Amino acid sequence: MSSVVMATTATPGARSLWRTIRQDVTCVHQRDPAARNTFEVALLYPGVHAIIWHRLAHRLWNANSKFLARSVSFLARFLTNVDIHPGAAIGERFFIDHGAGVVIGETAVVGDDVTLYHGVTLGGSSWSPGKRHPTVEDGVLIGAGAKILGNITIGRNARIGANSVIIEDVAPEATIVGIPGRLVRKARRGSGPDGRIDLEHHLIPDPVADAMAILIDRIGFLEARLRHLQQRVGANAPRKTHRHMQHEEEVL
């Protein structure tokens, strides 16, 4: 069973809350080069504080203590500037870098090892009850300011560029940029040789530059082929003898 499905079905006692929070703290070292030690991360990172508060609120929500869960969520938003509805199901090793302005809706489902940057919204696009927020599968990275709207699925290890607006499903391993989001790469390297998640979200491919590079390579190939043909024509052309050249001079 995938971790996304487990996130929607887990009961408050199914996993150790303390173990999950420890993983939320320790995963920061793999995704933020500014993180110097665990004490600093636990004490001073608002994104970490936001997910810790959410873990508590989500347990209360599942225990049918709705008002208390919303109260904890309200306090967390006041302290961290991160708004996560207590009903949202979030997997393990979740990291919000910087934290400011992140919004995650009630029916959102987030898998394991997901990374969000500031200003990200996992929002709804319908007044209809039921599932109306995105499902984000394992290993997804969402750049700053991106908006993921509606009951759509962001496939495993996909990468969403900063300030993109996504309103349709995204295939696994894809890289999406723009408004509305468009595919710029079907597959990418999910992690480095040391196992760390690829966080180079600033290296989004430029499809126009890629097309220009292909054209430049093609032009270079055609120019080389033309030079080769010119050399062959020159080598095969009949050479004028001294007598022919003298005759041409007399005619002139």
N, C-alpha and C positions, 0 to 999 in steps of 0.2 A: 504494500500500500504506500502511495506517495506521501511525502511529508505535507503536501498541500491538503490532501484528503484528511490526514491525521489531524491537521490543525483545526479542521471544521468539526471533528468528531471527538476530540480529546475532552475528557472531563477534568475538573479542577484538580483531582488527585492522581491523574494519569501520569504526570511527570513531576519531578521534583522542582518546585518553584525556585528553590535556592540554586540548584544546579543550572537551571535555565538562565537565571540572572548572572551567574558566574560566567557562563559562556558569552552572554551579551557584553560583558565587560572585557573579557580576554580577547575577543575577536577584533577589538578595536586596534590592537597592536599590528594586525595583519593588513589593515585597511587605511590607517592614518599614520604617515611617517612622523607627524608631530607628537604622537603619543609616546611619552618617555617612560612612564611606569604605571602600574595598575592603580596605585593610590591616587595619582593625578586624574586618571580616566574616571574612576569611580566618584571622585569628589567634584570635578570641575567640568565634566562633559554634559551639556544639557540634553543631547540626544540619548545618552545612556540613562539619564534621570527619567526622561520621557518614557522609555520602554520599561523601566523598572516600575514606574507608577502604573503603566498600562497592564503589566502582568498582574498586579494586585487588583486593578479595576475589572479586568476580564474574568478573574476568578469569582469576584463578587457578582458580576453579571450572569455568569453561568449558574451561580447558586441562587438566582432569582432575587438578589438584593439590588434591584435596578436603580433605586434612588441613591443608595450608598455608592454604587459603582459610578453613577454619573457625577456624584459629588467628588469622588477621588479623581475622576477624569478632569473635572473643572479645575481642581486644585493644581493638577499637573500642567494644564494649559497655562494657568496663571504663572507658574514657576518656570516653565521651560519654553513657552511660546510654540509648543507643539500640540496640535489638537488631534488626538486619537480617540475615536469612539470606543467605549469599553466593549462593544459587541464585536469589534474587528478581531479576526483570528490571525495571529502573527506567529510564525515559526521561530526556530532557534537561530542564534547568532545573527540577530537583526541589528543593523547599525544605521543611525541617522547622523550624517556628518554635519556639524554646525547646528542643525536642528531647527533654526528659525523658520517659521511659516509653513511647516509641514502639516497637511490635513489628511487624515485617513478615515473614511466613512464606515458606517455601521456594519455593512455586509461585505466589506473587503476581506479577502483571504490572501495572506502573504506566506510564502514558503520559507525554507531555511536559507541562510547565507545571502540574504537580500540586503542591498545597500541603497540608501536614499540620500540625496543631497538636499540642501535647504530649498524651501519653496515648492516642494513636490506636493501634488494633490492626487489622491486616489479617491475620486469623487463619483457621485451618481449623476445620471442624465435622465432620470424618470421619476415621476411621482408614484409609480406602481409599487405596491408592497412586494416583499420577497427580495431575492438577490438583485441588487441594482448597482453594486460597486465592483471594481475589478478583482480578478484573481491574478496574483503575481507569483509565478512559480519559482523554484529554487534557483539561486545564483544570479538573479536579475540585478542589474545596476541601472538606476534611474537618475539622470543628471539634474542639476539645479533648475528649478522653475518648471519642470515638466508637469503636464496635466494628463492623467490617465482617467478617462471618463466612461462610465457605463459598465454594464455587465459583460466585460470582455476579458480575455485571457492573454497575459504576457508570458510567452513561452520560456522554458528553462534556459538560463544563461543568456537571455537577450539583453541588449543594451539600448537604453533610450537616451537620446541626446538632450542636452540642456534646452529648456524652453519649448520642447516639442509638445504637440497636442495629439494624443492618441485616442481614437474613437473606434478602432477596429482591432480584432485579434492580431497578435504579433507571433510569428513562428519562433520556435526555439532557435537559439544561437544568432538571431538576426540583430542587425543594428538599424535603428530607426531614427530619423531626424526630421525636423520641419513642422509646419502647420499647414494642413494636417500632416501627420507623420507619414513619411515615405521610406521605403526600403533602400538602403545604400550598401548593405553588405549582408549576404545570406548566412555566412558563418564567420566566426572569429575565434581567436585563442581565448579560452575561458580562464586560464590561470598561467602563471609563470612557471619556470622550471623548479622553483622552490615551493610550489603549491599555493602561492598567494593569488588572490583574485586579481584579475586585470582591472585596474582602476584608471587606465589612461583614457578617461572619457573625453579629454580635450583633443584626442587624436581621431576625431570623427572623419571618415572618408569624405572627400570632395568629389562627387560624380562628374562635375564639369572638368575639373583638373585631370581626373582619370581619363576622360574622353579626349582631352587635348593631348595628353601624353601618348595615347594610342595613335592619334593622327600624326604626331611628330615622328613616332617610330615608323609609321607607314611611309611618310614622305621620305625619310632617310633611306628606307629600303628601295623605294622607286628611283631615287636619285642614283644610288649605287648601281642598280640594274641598268639604268640609262647609260651611265658611263661605260659599263661593261659592253653594252651593245654598240656604242660608238666606237670603242676600241676594236671590236670584231669587224665592223663595217670598214673601218680604216685599214685593217690588216688585209682584208679580202679584196679591196679595190685595186684595179689594174694600175701598175706603176708606169708612169710616162718615161719613155726612153729619151736619150739625148737627141736622137733624130726627130722624134715627135715634137719635142720642145723647140728645136731649130725650125721645123716646118711651121709651127704656130707663130713664131716670131717673124718669118718671112711673109706669112699671110697678113699679119698686122702691119 
